Each structure stands twice: as C-alpha cells, then as structure tokens.
Amino acid sequence: MYKHILIPTEGSQLSTDALEKALAFAKEIGARATALTVIEPFHIFSTNIDQLESTREEYDRHSHQAADRILADAAARARTRGIDCDTAQVTSHEPAKAIIDTAAQRGCDLIAMASHGREGFTAIMVGSVTMKVLAHSKTPVLVYR
C-alpha cells in the first residue's frame, strides 16, 4: 500500500476538506504525509518602476505568510492524528508541474488532492491544476470531491 502521500493544499474549504480526508486515509494505512503549498510568483501589472519593488516585496511577504499558516494548520492536523507530516513550499508559475515534481523529489507514492481549488474567473483563466496533475503525473493521484 502507499507509504508517503503528498497533499497539495491552498487553504480553500474544498482543499481543507481534501486534506482532512487524505490525513484520515494516511492514518488508516499507516502512511506519512507531506503537505505542499505552491506559491505563484509575482506578476507585474504596472509599469511604474517606483511601485514595483515595494509591491513585489509585499506580495512575497504576504504569500509566504499565508503559505506558512496553511502548512502549519496542515501539520497540526496531522500531529493530532499521530501522522508524521513534513511541509513544503514551492514557488512556481506551473502549480501542476510543481506538485508532480515535489512528489517525485520527496519519494511520494500517492498524490491526494481536491478536485479543484480556486473558483470563478480565476479557475477558468488558470485551468484545472488537478486535471493537469491527473494528465501528467506518473505517481497515482487520488482526487477528493
């Protein structure tokens, strides 16, 4: 059975629900887990050079703080269940590739994730990360709805 489950999470309710289910599954089979948050890099929307540096620094600080909170919550949920859980943050323009690469680098034998995360217009523009992971991952993927 599976020994190391990668659980991508971005803090949405559906993602948190999938985290809970994945941790319950990990507990049931005696697997360890790695919780992953992918941070999207800063995108430039302004050509005003004076604003760019402070905006980028503020974005980076906020993004990493949010990821730290999400991952601390995931690790605490795992600890409560007695599950060995590492955490990882990756910055990438391609979240699906980052998920697949992290699973390979960390020796995960299962990726367990939500069916979707973002909603609305952003989801349409970005596309489905889950669908891309399903299409390209050599590691088995368990999708929670």
Backbone as CSV, one residue per row, in Angstrom:
resi,resn,N_x,N_y,N_z,CA_x,CA_y,CA_z,C_x,C_y,C_z
1,MET,0.859,-1.179,0.000,0.000,0.000,0.000,0.899,1.233,0.000
2,TYR,0.292,2.381,0.045,1.039,3.636,-0.030,1.752,3.934,1.286
3,LYS,2.950,4.528,1.159,3.760,4.823,2.340,3.968,6.312,2.565
4,HIS,3.871,7.115,1.487,4.152,8.550,1.595,3.208,9.309,0.661
5,ILE,2.311,10.080,1.250,1.277,10.780,0.487,1.599,12.268,0.414
6,LEU,1.616,12.809,-0.797,1.750,14.253,-0.992,0.351,14.847,-1.014
7,ILE,0.134,15.875,-0.190,-1.186,16.504,-0.103,-1.047,17.991,-0.428
8,PRO,-1.300,18.377,-1.692,-1.271,19.796,-2.034,-2.474,20.500,-1.401
9,THR,-2.248,21.676,-0.845,-3.335,22.426,-0.220,-3.082,23.909,-0.405
10,GLU,-4.152,24.662,-0.620,-4.013,26.101,-0.792,-4.943,26.897,0.115
11,GLY,-5.540,26.225,1.081,-6.307,26.924,2.097,-7.786,27.108,1.834
12,SER,-8.267,26.765,0.637,-9.701,26.882,0.374,-10.446,25.819,1.182
13,GLN,-11.753,25.969,1.297,-12.538,24.994,2.059,-12.451,23.605,1.436
14,LEU,-12.571,23.525,0.113,-12.503,22.225,-0.558,-11.124,21.586,-0.370
15,SER,-10.093,22.401,-0.444,-8.736,21.913,-0.238,-8.538,21.414,1.197
16,THR,-9.104,22.128,2.158,-9.017,21.720,3.563,-9.796,20.428,3.803
17,ASP,-10.959,20.305,3.165,-11.734,19.062,3.268,-10.939,17.881,2.701
18,ALA,-10.276,18.104,1.563,-9.456,17.049,0.961,-8.278,16.700,1.870
19,LEU,-7.689,17.703,2.499,-6.603,17.469,3.457,-7.073,16.556,4.584
20,GLU,-8.243,16.860,5.133,-8.801,16.038,6.220,-8.986,14.585,5.772
21,LYS,-9.541,14.396,4.591,-9.779,13.042,4.081,-8.466,12.318,3.799
22,ALA,-7.503,13.041,3.240,-6.206,12.436,2.935,-5.472,12.042,4.216
23,LEU,-5.570,12.880,5.246,-4.938,12.540,6.524,-5.616,11.330,7.174
24,ALA,-6.931,11.251,7.066,-7.647,10.084,7.601,-7.198,8.816,6.873
25,PHE,-7.035,8.921,5.556,-6.564,7.781,4.765,-5.137,7.406,5.167
26,ALA,-4.277,8.412,5.329,-2.894,8.160,5.744,-2.856,7.436,7.089
27,LYS,-3.686,7.884,8.006,-3.750,7.247,9.329,-4.183,5.788,9.197
28,GLU,-5.200,5.562,8.375,-5.751,4.215,8.193,-4.721,3.235,7.641
29,ILE,-3.878,3.708,6.728,-2.920,2.798,6.086,-1.508,2.905,6.676
30,GLY,-1.326,3.787,7.650,-0.019,3.933,8.281,1.011,4.657,7.432
31,ALA,0.549,5.565,6.586,1.457,6.320,5.716,1.870,7.634,6.371
32,ARG,2.987,8.164,5.921,3.357,9.512,6.333,2.887,10.470,5.251
33,ALA,2.954,11.761,5.526,2.426,12.745,4.583,3.388,13.911,4.421
34,THR,3.264,14.563,3.284,3.902,15.855,3.058,2.818,16.788,2.561
35,ALA,2.603,17.885,3.278,1.655,18.914,2.842,2.430,19.929,2.011
36,LEU,1.869,20.295,0.875,2.536,21.196,-0.067,1.641,22.373,-0.397
37,THR,2.229,23.556,-0.397,1.558,24.741,-0.916,2.427,25.318,-2.021
38,VAL,1.813,25.574,-3.172,2.525,26.179,-4.294,2.175,27.661,-4.326
39,ILE,3.205,28.484,-4.300,3.031,29.936,-4.347,3.269,30.389,-5.780
40,GLU,2.317,31.123,-6.320,2.502,31.660,-7.663,3.363,32.909,-7.579
41,PRO,4.351,33.041,-8.474,5.232,34.203,-8.434,4.481,35.501,-8.705
42,PHE,5.096,36.578,-8.297,4.560,37.917,-8.508,4.442,38.191,-10.002
43,HIS,3.305,38.745,-10.409,3.088,39.139,-11.802,3.029,40.656,-11.866
44,ILE,3.726,41.229,-12.809,3.788,42.684,-12.933,2.561,43.189,-13.686
45,PHE,1.814,44.080,-13.020,0.638,44.687,-13.640,0.845,46.174,-13.887
46,SER,1.952,46.709,-13.438,2.212,48.136,-13.540,3.563,48.356,-14.193
47,THR,3.689,49.469,-14.887,4.985,49.821,-15.452,5.649,50.920,-14.638
48,ASN,5.034,51.310,-13.533,5.601,52.331,-12.662,6.713,51.694,-11.831
49,ILE,7.942,51.951,-12.225,9.112,51.333,-11.600,9.171,51.592,-10.100
50,ASP,8.769,52.766,-9.654,8.841,53.101,-8.230,7.955,52.190,-7.380
51,GLN,6.868,51.712,-7.934,5.943,50.875,-7.178,6.308,49.393,-7.203
52,LEU,7.047,48.976,-8.209,7.272,47.546,-8.408,8.017,46.866,-7.265
53,GLU,9.094,47.470,-6.780,9.896,46.806,-5.751,9.115,46.603,-4.465
54,SER,8.434,47.649,-3.995,7.676,47.502,-2.750,6.486,46.568,-2.947
55,THR,5.888,46.611,-4.116,4.752,45.734,-4.400,5.200,44.276,-4.418
56,ARG,6.318,44.003,-5.063,6.845,42.637,-5.127,7.199,42.140,-3.725
57,GLU,7.869,42.963,-2.942,8.243,42.568,-1.580,7.009,42.297,-0.732
58,GLU,6.007,43.158,-0.862,4.770,42.976,-0.096,4.057,41.693,-0.520
59,TYR,3.990,41.451,-1.823,3.361,40.233,-2.335,4.092,38.989,-1.818
60,ASP,5.424,38.999,-1.929,6.208,37.850,-1.469,5.993,37.599,0.020
61,ARG,6.038,38.659,0.815,5.854,38.528,2.260,4.474,37.954,2.574
62,HIS,3.446,38.531,1.953,2.075,38.074,2.191,1.890,36.617,1.742
63,SER,2.409,36.274,0.568,2.256,34.914,0.034,2.924,33.879,0.923
64,HIS,4.130,34.184,1.386,4.847,33.233,2.241,4.205,33.129,3.624
65,GLN,3.688,34.238,4.133,2.984,34.183,5.424,1.724,33.329,5.310
66,ALA,0.977,33.519,4.218,-0.236,32.721,4.010,0.119,31.240,3.876
67,ALA,1.166,30.934,3.113,1.596,29.540,2.952,2.038,28.954,4.290
68,ASP,2.761,29.749,5.083,3.185,29.280,6.411,1.981,28.914,7.273
69,ARG,0.937,29.755,7.239,-0.273,29.482,8.032,-0.967,28.207,7.558
70,ILE,-1.112,28.074,6.251,-1.775,26.898,5.678,-1.022,25.623,6.052
71,LEU,0.295,25.661,5.921,1.104,24.475,6.208,1.182,24.174,7.702
72,ALA,1.212,25.210,8.531,1.199,24.988,9.986,-0.104,24.316,10.399
73,ASP,-1.207,24.748,9.788,-2.501,24.129,10.074,-2.502,22.662,9.633
74,ALA,-1.973,22.394,8.442,-1.925,21.014,7.938,-1.076,20.131,8.849
75,ALA,0.077,20.640,9.272,0.962,19.866,10.148,0.303,19.608,11.503
76,ALA,-0.413,20.603,12.020,-1.107,20.435,13.307,-2.207,19.383,13.192
77,ARG,-2.945,19.403,12.088,-3.995,18.400,11.872,-3.391,16.996,11.803
78,ALA,-2.237,16.882,11.155,-1.566,15.580,11.063,-1.078,15.128,12.439
79,ARG,-0.459,16.033,13.183,0.039,15.700,14.530,-1.082,15.206,15.426
80,THR,-2.250,15.860,15.323,-3.403,15.462,16.129,-3.766,14.002,15.878
81,ARG,-3.540,13.543,14.660,-3.862,12.158,14.292,-2.678,11.202,14.485
82,GLY,-1.543,11.747,14.904,-0.360,10.911,15.077,0.320,10.544,13.775
83,ILE,0.188,11.407,12.766,0.774,11.152,11.449,2.049,11.971,11.300
84,ASP,3.120,11.330,10.848,4.365,12.023,10.536,4.120,12.858,9.280
85,CYS,4.294,14.176,9.391,3.974,15.063,8.270,5.039,16.138,8.105
86,ASP,5.637,16.180,6.925,6.540,17.257,6.541,5.724,18.304,5.799
87,THR,6.306,19.485,5.626,5.649,20.522,4.835,6.633,21.061,3.806
88,ALA,6.089,21.604,2.726,6.928,22.175,1.672,6.209,23.343,1.018
89,GLN,6.989,24.361,0.695,6.511,25.494,-0.097,7.334,25.530,-1.371
90,VAL,6.662,25.707,-2.498,7.346,25.824,-3.776,6.767,27.028,-4.498
91,THR,7.627,27.833,-5.096,7.171,28.951,-5.915,7.276,28.526,-7.371
92,SER,6.155,28.635,-8.105,6.152,28.170,-9.489,5.021,28.814,-10.282
93,HIS,5.317,29.099,-11.556,4.281,29.556,-12.491,3.387,28.391,-12.912
94,GLU,3.855,27.169,-12.668,3.133,25.968,-13.077,2.858,25.087,-11.859
95,PRO,1.749,25.352,-11.154,1.454,24.585,-9.941,1.378,23.075,-10.169
96,ALA,0.797,22.632,-11.263,0.680,21.190,-11.514,2.057,20.550,-11.637
97,LYS,2.941,21.191,-12.366,4.305,20.672,-12.514,5.021,20.673,-11.168
98,ALA,4.811,21.709,-10.375,5.435,21.776,-9.049,4.952,20.631,-8.160
99,ILE,3.675,20.311,-8.248,3.116,19.203,-7.464,3.740,17.878,-7.903
100,ILE,3.767,17.644,-9.199,4.329,16.404,-9.744,5.811,16.284,-9.397
101,ASP,6.554,17.372,-9.575,7.992,17.360,-9.280,8.262,17.135,-7.792
102,THR,7.469,17.765,-6.935,7.654,17.591,-5.492,7.386,16.145,-5.086
103,ALA,6.354,15.548,-5.656,6.062,14.136,-5.357,7.255,13.257,-5.723
104,ALA,7.846,13.510,-6.876,8.999,12.714,-7.316,10.220,12.971,-6.431
105,GLN,10.497,14.237,-6.153,11.677,14.593,-5.353,11.599,14.054,-3.931
106,ARG,10.415,13.993,-3.387,10.255,13.559,-1.993,9.922,12.070,-1.864
107,GLY,9.856,11.377,-2.984,9.595,9.939,-2.942,8.172,9.585,-2.555
108,CYS,7.228,10.442,-2.889,5.821,10.165,-2.576,5.287,9.124,-3.551
109,ASP,4.470,8.220,-3.057,3.899,7.198,-3.924,2.405,7.405,-4.161
110,LEU,1.869,8.524,-3.673,0.480,8.908,-3.932,0.355,10.414,-3.768
111,ILE,-0.407,11.033,-4.663,-0.790,12.440,-4.532,-2.279,12.441,-4.227
112,ALA,-2.675,13.069,-3.127,-4.094,13.150,-2.747,-4.473,14.620,-2.715
113,MET,-5.445,15.008,-3.548,-5.769,16.425,-3.667,-7.243,16.664,-3.952
114,ALA,-7.654,17.910,-3.784,-9.035,18.308,-4.054,-9.292,18.322,-5.555
115,SER,-10.557,18.165,-5.920,-10.922,18.175,-7.335,-10.704,19.542,-7.968
116,HIS,-10.806,20.582,-7.183,-10.489,21.933,-7.656,-10.274,22.822,-6.447
117,GLY,-9.664,23.955,-6.687,-9.387,24.876,-5.586,-10.045,26.210,-5.830
118,ARG,-9.402,27.009,-6.633,-9.945,28.333,-6.927,-11.281,28.208,-7.628
119,GLU,-12.062,29.256,-7.486,-13.363,29.253,-8.140,-13.509,30.502,-8.993
120,GLY,-14.527,30.512,-9.814,-14.854,31.693,-10.595,-13.903,31.917,-11.756
121,PHE,-13.720,33.187,-12.102,-12.950,33.579,-13.278,-11.507,33.091,-13.211
122,THR,-10.896,33.145,-12.038,-9.507,32.715,-11.896,-9.351,31.256,-12.288
123,ALA,-10.287,30.421,-11.905,-10.215,29.000,-12.248,-10.282,28.804,-13.761
124,ILE,-11.095,29.593,-14.421,-11.216,29.488,-15.874,-9.913,29.910,-16.542
125,MET,-9.320,31.005,-16.062,-8.091,31.519,-16.651,-6.900,30.590,-16.394
126,VAL,-6.792,30.088,-15.216,-5.641,29.274,-14.845,-5.790,27.848,-15.363
127,GLY,-7.010,27.354,-15.453,-7.233,25.968,-15.832,-7.206,25.100,-14.597
128,SER,-7.535,23.877,-14.747,-7.626,22.987,-13.599,-6.270,22.361,-13.289
129,VAL,-5.718,22.748,-12.157,-4.456,22.163,-11.709,-4.626,20.658,-11.530
130,THR,-5.736,20.264,-10.951,-5.978,18.838,-10.720,-5.993,18.062,-12.037
131,MET,-6.652,18.603,-13.040,-6.702,17.925,-14.343,-5.302,17.789,-14.938
132,LYS,-4.480,18.816,-14.782,-3.110,18.752,-15.303,-2.285,17.721,-14.543
133,VAL,-2.465,17.657,-13.234,-1.751,16.648,-12.445,-2.192,15.256,-12.887
134,LEU,-3.500,15.054,-13.039,-4.010,13.753,-13.485,-3.449,13.363,-14.850
135,ALA,-3.344,14.342,-15.738,-2.894,14.064,-17.101,-1.396,13.761,-17.189
136,HIS,-0.596,14.347,-16.302,0.858,14.264,-16.471,1.613,13.498,-15.387
137,SER,0.968,13.188,-14.286,1.667,12.542,-13.173,1.892,11.060,-13.425
138,LYS,3.101,10.607,-13.115,3.384,9.174,-13.138,3.071,8.562,-11.774
139,THR,2.934,9.425,-10.767,2.545,8.999,-9.426,1.020,8.890,-9.395
140,PRO,0.456,7.848,-8.806,-1.005,7.754,-8.707,-1.596,8.986,-8.008
141,VAL,-2.791,9.373,-8.443,-3.461,10.559,-7.904,-4.838,10.160,-7.383
142,LEU,-5.111,10.530,-6.140,-6.418,10.326,-5.519,-7.077,11.694,-5.429
143,VAL,-8.261,11.832,-6.043,-8.947,13.122,-6.078,-10.173,13.071,-5.178
144,TYR,-10.260,14.053,-4.286,-11.408,14.179,-3.383,-12.331,15.269,-3.891
145,ARG,-13.641,14.986,-3.840,-14.647,15.976,-4.240,-15.343,16.515,-3.031
